[in-house]
Amino acid sequence: MSSTHEKEESSTGTRGPARELGLLDIVFLSFGGQSPFLSVLSYGTYAFLLAKGFAPIAILIGTLIVLVNGLNVYKLSSKIAQPGGYTAYAYFSLTKRLGFQTGWIYMLYAVFYGAAYVVATTLVVKEVFDLNPLIFLTLVFGVSSVLLLLGIRPTTKYALFASTFEALAMAVLAVMFLATTGWHFYNPFQTEIPTSDLATAIIFGAGIPTGYGSIAPVSGEAKNPKRTIPMAIIIVILLGGGLAAFDTYGIADYLYYRQVNLSTDYAVINLVGHEYGILTMAFALFAAINDGILATMSYMIASSRTLYGLSYYGFVHQAFKAFKPKVGPINALIATLAAYAILLYSTVLTLGLLNAFVVLAYISMLGGLVAHIITDLALLKISLKRLRKRLFELSIALTGTILTVYIILTSASSVPAYYINVFLLWVLAGFIYVEVLDMARQAKEEE
């Protein structure tokens, strides 16, 4: 299969990606894609509004689901090192059509997830500065786009600095909130919430560590991918989810101790300024802005590499396979930037900032969870071939599938129907597209 693609690349004049990313490059790039600090201020805040004091546990449950699904990707990535990430996993393990459908759904997830972080950053900054939000939204989008076009190496160097800075910011802030309460700790298990709200909070909690999903699409650029990708996945999930849950608990502990109503009294970023002064708030704001830029950039990379993968396997036009050294799949990058711009401005102008964030975040998580259900099934199929020797793979594939399906179905009643309808329309469009593509190929063969 790989030799066939090499011949195709030679004949079309395209050049594949160089394997130049090490473990640290990928860990920091993906940790930036998680943006756990900004995630706490956005996904974590919304999880708290739904689950109240149980929010840290909801985030840990979400992290557990992401970890199980991540272990599935861990196993698949150790077996399949072809470009395209999730597309390749389904393409080689299930069927070519499911390979396309997985990449198609992942594209929705990556574009919506990255766009949600642009909106989240703008929401945080809007709480501090009285600026036209569209100006700052354009600034975050513009900086991320420039960094993206600089190429993968400058991008990972920025990720190294920004990710280290944000991890320190999260740890320090959580400790400061806990210290302010005199180290009084509340019991999160005393909270009573409806099951559907809890499931939705878990989905938003899973939105924090799910940033590891930006790893798989760059597998074609990783050194020793069968070792590097699996290790990066586990490190990033546990680090990001653990830090986010710790941070959320620290903030929730402070809110309960001081009897502050987060939904009416302060946004979290203003809470930092009110309690610890303008310099600390500036430090936290800088970390949040860094996060927004890095998360957007990471998922722009993931989106472009997924589009490259769809072209690599012949599902979309070969122009998207054109690869420029030190930059990446240039046409796929341009298409990604256009998709982000259209989605961002249309949703924000139509829905407003807060509603745009919630819609983009939930639909992206729905796409990410469904893409992982398909990869769970891919590992399940592989495991059934040698059942006795692959009981662990079989167990995590089944666990991931059951947990993910349950959370999606349970949360459905607590969100507006059009969230789910948008996702289903995208899936339907993918089925129609691949069916028409197949019919066109058959007609061409018959001529």
Long-range contacts (C-beta under 8 A, 24 or more apart in sequence): 1-82, 1-92, 2-82, 5-312, 9-321, 12-318, 12-321, 14-318, 14-321, 14-322, 14-323, 15-323, 15-325, 16-83, 16-220, 16-323, 17-83, 17-220, 17-221, 17-323, 17-328, 17-329, 18-221, 18-325, 19-220, 19-221, 19-222, 19-223, 19-225, 20-152, 20-153, 20-221, 20-223, 21-152, 21-156, 21-218, 21-221, 21-222, 21-223, 21-228, 22-222, 22-223, 22-228, 23-228, 23-231, 23-232, 24-160, 25-156, 25-159, 25-160, 26-156, 26-215, 26-218, 26-222, 26-228, 26-229, 26-232, 27-232, 27-235, 27-236, 28-156, 28-159, 28-160, 28-163, 28-164, 29-155, 29-156, 29-159, 29-214, 29-215, 29-218, 29-298, 29-301, 30-211, 30-212, 30-214, 30-215, 30-232, 30-236, 30-298, 31-159, 31-163, 31-167, 31-211, 31-236, 31-239, 31-240, 32-159, 32-162, 32-163, 32-166, 32-211, 32-291, 32-294, 32-295, 32-297, 32-298, 33-211, 33-212, 33-213, 33-214, 33-294, 33-295, 33-298, 33-299, 33-302, 34-208, 34-209, 34-210, 34-211, 34-212, 34-236, 34-240, 34-295, 35-117, 35-166, 35-211, 35-291, 35-292, 35-294, 35-295, 36-166, 36-167, 36-170, 36-208, 36-209, 36-211, 36-240, 36-241, 36-243, 36-244, 36-247, 36-291, 37-166, 37-169, 37-170, 37-247, 37-284, 37-287, 37-288, 37-291, 38-117, 38-120, 38-121, 38-124, 38-287, 38-288, 38-291, 38-292, 38-295, 39-120, 39-207, 39-208, 39-211, 39-240, 39-244, 39-291, 40-170, 40-208, 40-244, 40-247, 40-248, 40-251, 40-268, 41-120, 41-124, 41-267, 41-268, 41-269, 41-288, 42-116, 42-117, 42-120, 42-123, 42-124, 42-357, 42-361, 43-120, 43-204, 43-205, 43-207, 43-208, 43-361, 44-204, 44-205, 44-208, 44-244, 44-247, 44-248, 44-251, 45-262, 45-267, 45-268, 46-201, 46-204, 46-358, 46-361, 47-201, 47-202, 47-204, 47-205, 47-248, 48-248, 48-251, 48-252, 48-262, 49-262, 49-263, 50-193, 50-197, 50-198, 50-200, 50-201, 50-204, 51-191, 51-193, 51-197, 51-198, 51-201, 52-191, 52-193, 53-186, 53-187, 53-188, 53-190, 53-191, 53-252, 53-256, 54-188, 54-189, 54-191, 54-193, 54-198, 54-201, 55-188, 55-201, 55-205, 55-248, 55-252, 56-188, 56-245, 56-246, 56-248, 56-249, 56-252, 57-188, 57-189, 57-245, 58-198, 58-201, 58-202, 58-204, 58-205, 59-205, 59-208, 59-241, 59-244, 59-245, 59-248, 60-205, 60-241, 60-245, 61-202, 61-205, 62-202, 62-203, 62-204, 62-205, 62-206, 62-207, 62-208, 62-209, 62-241, 63-205, 63-206, 63-208, 63-209, 63-237, 63-238, 63-241, 63-242, 63-244, 63-245, 65-202, 65-206, 65-400, 65-403, 65-404, 65-407, 66-206, 66-209, 66-210, 66-212, 66-237, 66-241, 67-209, 67-234, 67-237, 67-238, 67-241, 68-396, 68-399, 68-400, 68-403, 69-369, 69-372, 69-375, 69-376, 69-400, 69-404, 70-212, 70-233, 70-234, 70-237, 71-234, 71-396, 71-400, 72-372, 72-375, 72-376, 72-379, 72-396, 72-397, 72-400, 73-216, 73-233, 73-372, 73-375, 74-229, 74-230, 74-233, 74-234, 75-230, 75-379, 75-393, 75-396, 76-375, 76-378, 76-379, 76-382, 77-216, 77-219, 77-225, 77-226, 77-229, 77-230, 77-233, 78-226, 78-227, 78-229, 78-230, 79-226, 79-382, 81-219, 81-220, 81-225, 81-226, 81-229, 82-219, 82-220, 83-219, 83-220, 83-305, 83-308, 83-309, 83-312, 84-217, 84-220, 84-305, 84-306, 84-308, 84-309, 84-310, 84-312, 84-313, 85-216, 85-217, 85-218, 85-219, 85-302, 85-305, 85-306, 85-309, 86-216, 86-217, 86-306, 86-371, 86-374, 86-375, 87-306, 87-309, 87-310, 87-313, 88-219, 88-309, 88-313, 89-216, 89-375, 89-378, 90-374, 90-375, 90-378, 91-313, 93-378, 93-379, 93-381, 93-382, 94-374, 94-377, 94-378, 94-381, 96-313, 97-434, 97-438, 98-374, 99-313, 99-315, 100-310, 100-313, 100-315, 100-430, 100-434, 101-374, 101-427, 101-430, 101-431, 101-434, 102-371, 102-374, 102-375, 103-306, 103-309, 103-310, 103-315, 104-310, 104-426, 104-427, 104-430, 104-433, 104-434, 105-367, 105-370, 105-371, 105-374, 105-426, 105-427, 105-430, 106-213, 106-217, 106-302, 106-306, 106-367, 106-368, 106-371, 107-303, 107-306, 107-307, 107-310, 108-363, 108-364, 108-367, 108-423, 108-426, 109-213, 109-364, 109-365, 109-367, 109-368, 109-371, 110-213, 110-214, 110-217, 110-299, 110-302, 110-303, 110-306, 110-364, 111-299, 111-303, 111-336, 111-339, 111-340, 111-343, 111-364, 112-343, 112-360, 112-361, 112-363, 112-364, 112-367, 113-207, 113-210, 113-213, 113-299, 113-360, 113-361, 113-364, 113-365, 113-368, 114-295, 114-296, 114-298, 114-299, 114-300, 114-302, 114-303, 114-340, 115-296, 115-340, 115-343, 115-344, 115-347, 115-360, 115-364, 116-357, 116-360, 116-361, 116-364, 117-291, 117-292, 117-295, 117-296, 117-299, 118-144, 118-292, 118-296, 118-340, 118-344, 119-344, 119-347, 119-348, 119-353, 119-356, 119-357, 119-360, 120-292, 120-357, 120-361, 121-288, 121-289, 121-291, 121-292, 121-293, 121-296, 122-292, 122-353, 123-353, 123-354, 123-357, 124-267, 124-269, 124-285, 124-288, 124-289, 124-292, 125-285, 125-288, 125-289, 126-353, 127-267, 127-269, 127-270, 128-269, 128-270, 128-273, 128-281, 128-285, 133-348, 133-353, 134-345, 134-348, 137-344, 137-348, 140-289, 140-292, 140-293, 140-296, 141-296, 141-340, 141-341, 141-344, 143-293, 144-293, 144-296, 144-297, 144-300, 145-300, 145-337, 145-340, 147-293, 147-297, 148-297, 148-300, 148-301, 148-304, 148-333, 148-336, 148-337, 149-327, 149-333, 150-327, 151-326, 151-327, 151-328, 152-218, 152-221, 152-301, 152-326, 152-327, 152-328, 153-326, 155-297, 155-301, 158-294, 158-297, 159-294, 159-297, 159-298, 162-290, 162-291, 162-293, 162-294, 163-294, 165-287, 165-290, 166-287, 166-290, 166-291, 167-239, 167-243, 169-283, 169-284, 169-287, 170-243, 170-244, 170-246, 170-247, 170-287, 171-243, 171-246, 173-247, 173-250, 173-272, 173-284, 174-246, 174-247, 174-249, 174-250, 174-251, 175-250, 176-250, 176-276, 176-280, 177-250, 177-251, 177-253, 177-254, 178-250, 178-253, 178-254, 180-254, 180-257, 180-258, 180-275, 181-253, 181-254, 181-257, 181-258, 184-253, 184-257, 185-253, 186-252, 186-253, 186-256, 186-257, 188-249, 188-252, 194-414, 195-410, 196-410, 196-411, 196-412, 196-413, 196-414, 197-414, 199-407, 199-410, 199-411, 199-414, 200-362, 200-411, 200-414, 200-415, 202-407, 202-411, 203-362, 203-365, 203-366, 203-369, 203-407, 203-408, 203-411, 204-361, 204-362, 204-365, 205-244, 206-365, 206-369, 206-407, 207-361, 207-364, 207-365, 208-240, 208-241, 208-244, 209-236, 209-237, 209-240, 209-241, 209-244, 210-365, 210-368, 211-236, 211-240, 211-295, 211-298, 212-236, 212-237, 212-240, 213-302, 213-368, 213-371, 214-298, 214-299, 214-301, 214-302, 216-302, 217-301, 217-302, 217-303, 217-305, 217-306, 217-309, 218-301, 218-302, 218-305, 220-305, 220-309, 221-305, 296-340, 300-333, 300-336, 300-337, 300-340, 301-328, 303-336, 303-339, 303-340, 304-328, 304-329, 304-332, 304-333, 304-335, 304-336, 305-329, 305-332, 307-332, 307-335, 307-336, 308-332, 315-434, 315-437, 359-419, 362-415, 362-419, 363-419, 363-422, 363-423, 366-408, 366-419, 366-420, 366-423, 367-423, 367-426, 369-404, 369-407, 369-408, 370-408, 370-423, 370-427, 372-400, 372-404, 373-400, 373-401, 373-404, 373-405, 376-400, 376-401, 376-404, 377-401
